[in-house]
Amino acid sequence: MTDRITVEELAELMKKSAGVTVAPDELRQQDTAFATLGVDSLGLLGIVGELENRYGTPMPPDAERSKTPRQFLDLVNSALMTGA
């Protein structure tokens, strides 16, 4: 486990926590919304919860309101790197 979440890890989390299978390449597209990928707010909340359990630290409050995978990764990775 690293201190950064990759698109591959996010794709795995989306499948595990939200039941949505997405290729990592799709997550690399800057403007693809979670809603377009089939991830709703409860699915995103499940992903956030899984990350909190994995890292033993709360994720930023805005993480569960992220609109795109890129926005989510930027926010979560920034928090993990600063230890917030």
Secondary structure, DSSP 8 states (H G I E B T S, - for coil): --SS--HHHHHHHIIIII-----HHHHTSTT--HHHHT--HHHHHHHHHHHHHHHTS---GGGGG-SSHHHHHHHHHHHHHHT-
